[in-house]
Amino acid sequence: MSRRTNPFGKTATLANPYAIYEGSGFTWKVLKTYRRPDLELKDPQYARWLVFASSPACPNGEWGDTYAVDVLRHGSLVDCTDDWRDAYGG
């Protein structure tokens, strides 16, 4: 049995995030996902991403985990890698 790895499991840099989403006054730079995209689909409410988020209340931004569903619900994809587009659409 082959074991597939998470293509977004290695932490990306702020200069080259996997994806950038914007909306509701926030910008989320996605730097890592904790599960493969296909496994996130099995339990989307608890899929987490490491992001660098900025907003008017925190213009310098901060690192943290967030639920993917919140980013996808409130943000729109503005930029991403080709691999991200293949996995999540765009």
DRENDREN-391712 format. One line per 2 residues: number of its first residue (from 0); their letters; for each residue x, y, z of N, C-alpha, C, O. Coordinates in pm, 1 decimal. Atoms other than C-alpha are relative to their C-alpha. Example, Ala and Ser with C-alpha at 12.3 -4.5 7.8 and 13.67 -1.06 7.14 Angstrom:
2
0> as> 89.0 -119.0 0.0 1230.0 -450.0 780.0 90.0 120.0 0.0 193.6 118.1 66.5 | -82.0 -119.0 -6.0 1367.0 -106.0 714.0 -77.0 109.0 73.0 -26.1 219.8 89.9 $
***
This chain:
90
0> ms> 85.4 -118.3 0.0 0.0 0.0 0.0 89.4 123.8 0.0 178.3 136.0 84.3 | -80.7 -121.2 3.1 147.2 336.6 -96.7 -61.0 104.4 92.8 -182.6 111.6 110.9 $
2> rr> 44.2 -102.2 -94.3 127.4 620.9 146.3 25.5 136.7 -62.9 140.2 174.2 -87.5 | -15.0 -132.4 59.5 62.8 962.1 -1.2 31.4 100.9 109.1 -16.4 90.1 222.0 $
4> tn> -35.6 -104.2 -95.6 210.8 1264.8 167.6 -82.6 124.7 -26.7 -141.0 141.3 -133.7 | 70.7 -126.8 11.2 54.4 1601.9 227.8 86.4 96.4 -81.4 196.9 129.5 -38.4 $
6> pf> -81.7 -90.3 82.0 176.0 1834.3 -51.0 17.8 138.4 62.7 102.0 216.2 17.8 | -8.2 -130.1 -65.4 123.7 2133.8 180.1 39.3 -14.1 147.5 11.2 73.9 228.8 $
8> gk> -36.6 29.6 -138.4 264.0 1979.9 498.8 127.5 68.0 47.2 152.8 75.5 167.4 | -121.1 -73.6 -36.2 592.4 2170.4 489.8 -35.1 147.8 7.6 -103.3 200.1 -80.6 $
10> ta> 33.3 -141.2 -18.5 569.9 2527.0 620.2 65.1 85.5 -108.5 186.9 84.4 -126.3 | -46.5 -92.4 103.6 597.4 2778.8 336.3 46.1 129.7 66.2 21.0 152.6 184.6 $
12> tl> -45.2 -129.8 -51.3 755.1 3121.2 377.3 -108.2 105.0 -21.6 -199.3 86.7 -102.2 | 94.8 -111.0 19.3 563.6 3447.1 409.6 11.0 56.4 -141.6 -88.3 100.6 -199.3 $
14> an> -19.7 -53.4 134.5 714.4 3555.3 78.5 -58.9 -91.0 -107.6 -91.5 -44.8 -217.0 | 50.6 96.7 97.7 591.1 3238.5 -96.2 -102.0 -94.3 63.7 -77.4 -214.6 73.0 $
16> py> 101.8 88.0 -59.5 273.2 3109.5 71.0 -63.6 -89.1 -105.6 -53.5 -62.6 -225.4 | 71.3 87.1 93.7 72.8 2827.8 -82.4 -118.2 73.0 -62.3 -149.1 53.9 -180.0 $
18> ai> 118.1 -72.0 49.7 -229.2 3056.5 -114.9 -20.7 126.0 80.9 23.9 136.2 195.2 | 39.8 -123.2 -68.0 -358.3 3402.2 -26.8 -149.0 18.5 -23.3 -196.7 15.5 -136.7 $
20> ye> 143.0 -26.9 4.1 -722.5 3466.9 55.1 -23.8 136.7 61.9 45.9 176.0 155.5 | 38.5 -129.8 -54.7 -883.3 3805.8 119.8 -150.6 8.1 12.1 -224.1 -44.4 -71.5 $
22> gs> 142.5 -22.7 -18.8 -1221.7 3903.7 257.0 -31.6 43.2 140.2 43.1 13.0 233.3 | 46.5 -47.2 -130.7 -1408.9 4063.9 544.2 107.6 78.5 73.3 113.9 75.2 196.2 $
24> gf> -105.4 -80.9 -60.0 -1110.8 4294.3 603.0 125.0 -78.3 37.9 220.3 -20.7 90.5 | -113.4 85.2 -34.7 -871.5 4002.4 650.0 77.9 -40.7 -125.1 24.3 -45.7 -235.8 $
26> tw> -83.5 67.6 99.0 -582.9 3865.4 447.6 60.6 -120.3 70.0 122.1 -107.4 175.9 | -56.6 123.6 -54.7 -483.5 3504.4 512.4 102.9 -52.1 -98.4 70.8 -75.9 -214.8 $
28> kv> -102.5 67.3 78.6 -155.6 3367.1 380.1 8.8 -141.3 54.6 44.2 -161.1 170.8 | -1.7 139.6 -43.5 -176.9 2988.6 395.7 142.2 -53.6 -11.4 200.6 -57.6 -119.7 $
30> lk> -138.3 43.9 -5.9 157.9 2850.0 504.9 15.7 -150.6 18.4 123.0 -205.6 -6.4 | -8.2 143.8 -23.2 74.9 2488.9 589.8 -140.7 -53.7 21.4 -226.5 16.0 75.5 $
32> ty> 122.2 70.9 -37.2 -211.8 2240.4 606.0 42.5 -122.6 79.9 152.1 -175.3 60.5 | -35.5 111.7 -87.7 -218.9 1962.0 861.4 -43.4 -135.7 -54.4 0.2 -239.8 -5.2 $
34> rr> 45.3 124.7 62.4 -393.2 1703.2 643.5 0.1 18.3 -150.8 -5.4 130.6 -201.1 | 10.5 -5.5 145.4 -397.5 1616.7 276.5 -138.0 54.3 -38.4 -234.6 34.9 35.4 $
36> pd> 129.1 -53.7 42.5 -674.5 1792.2 81.6 -111.4 -104.8 -6.7 -225.2 -75.6 30.0 | 103.6 102.1 9.3 -858.5 1463.9 19.2 -48.9 -43.5 137.8 -165.6 -79.7 153.1 $
38> le> 42.0 35.3 -135.5 -862.5 1388.2 391.9 -77.1 114.2 66.7 -164.7 89.7 149.7 | 76.9 -113.8 -52.0 -984.2 1740.4 474.6 -146.7 -9.9 -41.6 -235.3 29.3 34.3 $
40> lk> 137.5 13.0 48.5 -1293.8 1666.3 266.7 -83.6 -95.4 85.2 -205.7 -81.8 92.4 | 71.7 95.7 -84.0 -1383.7 1379.6 499.9 -46.4 61.4 131.4 -141.7 12.2 191.9 $
42> dp> 33.6 -65.1 -126.7 -1398.0 1612.7 803.3 27.0 150.5 -11.4 112.5 203.5 59.6 | -33.8 -139.8 30.2 -1410.1 1972.4 672.2 -15.6 96.6 117.5 51.6 199.7 120.9 $
44> qy> 20.1 -91.9 -113.3 -1531.2 2130.6 997.2 124.2 13.0 87.6 140.4 112.8 157.8 | -116.0 -1.3 -88.6 -1203.0 2044.0 1169.7 133.0 6.6 -73.7 238.2 -11.0 -12.2 $
46> ar> -123.8 -16.1 76.3 -948.8 2091.5 890.6 65.7 131.0 42.7 2.4 236.5 40.6 | -72.0 -119.5 -46.3 -683.8 2334.5 1018.4 112.0 35.7 -95.2 174.0 -51.2 -156.6 $
48> wl> -111.1 -52.4 78.2 -435.6 2553.2 833.7 81.6 93.3 87.6 27.4 164.0 172.5 | -86.3 -100.9 -60.6 -136.1 2746.8 960.4 -1.7 119.2 -94.6 28.3 105.9 -213.3 $
50> vf> 8.8 -120.1 82.9 -181.6 3101.8 835.8 74.3 115.4 66.3 102.8 112.8 186.0 | -43.5 -129.4 -49.0 -33.8 3446.0 871.8 -113.5 93.5 -39.1 -134.7 120.2 -157.4 $
52> as> 120.4 -80.1 26.0 -340.0 3668.9 905.4 21.8 145.1 40.3 83.3 174.1 142.9 | -2.2 -142.2 -33.6 -367.1 4046.0 897.5 -139.6 56.2 -20.9 -219.1 4.9 -99.6 $
54> sp> 129.8 -67.2 6.2 -663.6 4277.9 944.7 19.8 143.8 45.9 128.5 179.4 91.6 | -13.5 -136.7 -50.1 -734.2 4642.2 1029.1 34.2 3.9 150.3 104.4 94.6 195.0 $
56> ac> -28.9 4.2 -143.5 -719.0 4546.7 1398.7 141.4 -50.7 28.2 196.3 -25.4 135.4 | -134.7 55.9 -15.1 -384.5 4368.9 1346.4 74.1 14.7 -133.3 100.8 -84.4 -201.2 $
58> pn> -57.2 -23.2 133.0 -220.2 4531.7 1043.0 136.8 -64.9 -22.1 173.9 -92.8 -136.1 | -130.6 64.1 15.0 122.0 4378.6 1113.0 -11.9 -150.9 -12.3 85.7 -218.4 -45.0 $
60> ge> 26.3 142.2 15.2 -33.9 4032.4 1111.2 48.4 -83.5 116.4 126.5 -38.9 200.5 | -43.6 94.9 -101.5 8.5 3729.9 1331.1 -15.0 -141.5 -52.3 -100.4 -169.5 -136.5 $
62> wg> 2.4 141.3 35.1 74.9 3358.7 1294.5 -103.5 -72.1 83.4 -128.5 -35.3 198.2 | 90.2 81.6 -79.3 -178.6 3103.1 1400.1 -71.9 -104.2 -83.2 -75.6 -97.2 -206.1 $
64> dt> 83.5 100.4 65.3 -390.8 2802.1 1321.2 -141.5 53.5 -10.8 -189.6 124.9 77.2 | 140.1 -37.0 18.6 -737.3 2857.4 1183.6 -70.2 -113.8 -72.3 -6.7 -195.9 -138.4 $
66> ya> 76.8 101.0 72.3 -1013.1 2639.0 1052.3 -9.9 39.7 -146.5 -43.8 153.5 -179.1 | 5.1 -24.7 143.8 -998.4 2608.8 674.4 -138.0 48.7 -42.8 -149.5 136.5 -128.3 $
68> vd> 136.4 -36.6 37.0 -1376.7 2637.4 653.7 -25.8 149.1 21.6 -100.8 210.3 -54.5 | 19.1 -142.9 -25.4 -1359.8 2989.2 804.5 66.3 85.1 -108.1 9.4 184.6 -153.0 $
70> vl> -68.3 -73.2 107.3 -1105.8 3108.4 548.0 -79.5 -12.0 -128.7 -100.6 87.1 -198.5 | 75.1 22.2 124.3 -1303.8 2954.8 263.7 -136.6 68.3 1.4 -185.2 111.4 -103.1 $
72> rh> 132.4 -63.3 -12.2 -1633.8 3096.2 392.4 9.4 151.8 -12.5 -77.2 214.6 -73.5 | -8.5 -145.7 -7.4 -1510.6 3453.3 445.2 98.5 62.4 -98.5 100.3 184.3 -115.2 $
74> gs> -100.9 -53.4 89.8 -1230.3 3487.5 192.2 -15.9 -49.6 -142.0 -83.7 -148.9 -168.6 | -6.7 38.2 141.0 -1176.3 3470.3 -179.8 146.6 -18.1 -36.4 232.2 59.4 6.1 $
76> lv> -135.6 27.8 42.8 -866.3 3323.1 -336.7 49.0 110.6 -92.7 -15.8 141.6 -192.7 | -56.4 -105.3 84.7 -646.1 3598.7 -480.7 131.1 -41.8 -65.3 171.3 16.4 -166.0 $
78> dc> -124.3 49.0 58.7 -323.7 3407.4 -548.5 30.6 -136.6 60.8 -4.9 -163.6 175.5 | -37.2 132.2 -52.4 -189.9 3052.7 -513.0 100.6 -66.9 -91.4 123.0 -24.1 -204.6 $
80> td> -87.6 82.5 81.8 58.2 2797.9 -634.9 -85.1 -86.0 -92.4 -205.0 -103.2 -70.4 | 71.7 89.6 90.6 -35.7 2569.3 -920.1 -48.4 -125.1 73.2 -158.3 -173.9 47.3 $
82> dw> 39.6 118.5 -77.1 -41.8 2274.4 -678.9 -123.8 28.2 84.7 -212.0 -56.8 96.7 | 116.8 -37.7 -81.4 -288.7 2459.1 -454.6 -124.9 6.2 -88.8 -231.0 -44.2 -52.1 $
84> rd> 113.6 -11.6 92.8 -512.9 2538.5 -751.6 -49.4 -139.2 -41.1 -170.0 -162.3 -50.8 | 38.1 136.2 37.0 -507.1 2171.1 -853.7 -75.2 -69.5 112.7 -169.0 -145.1 87.6 $
86> ay> 60.9 68.3 -115.1 -602.5 2058.6 -502.0 -129.0 65.3 47.8 -222.9 -4.5 86.1 | 114.1 -71.2 -59.7 -851.5 2327.9 -396.3 -82.9 78.2 -100.6 -187.2 133.0 -65.1 $
88> gg> 74.0 -77.2 99.9 -964.5 2489.4 -720.0 37.7 146.4 8.2 117.5 186.8 92.7 | -33.0 -140.8 -4.9 -950.2 2853.1 -792.8 -50.4 65.6 -120.0 -33.1 186.4 -136.1 $
***
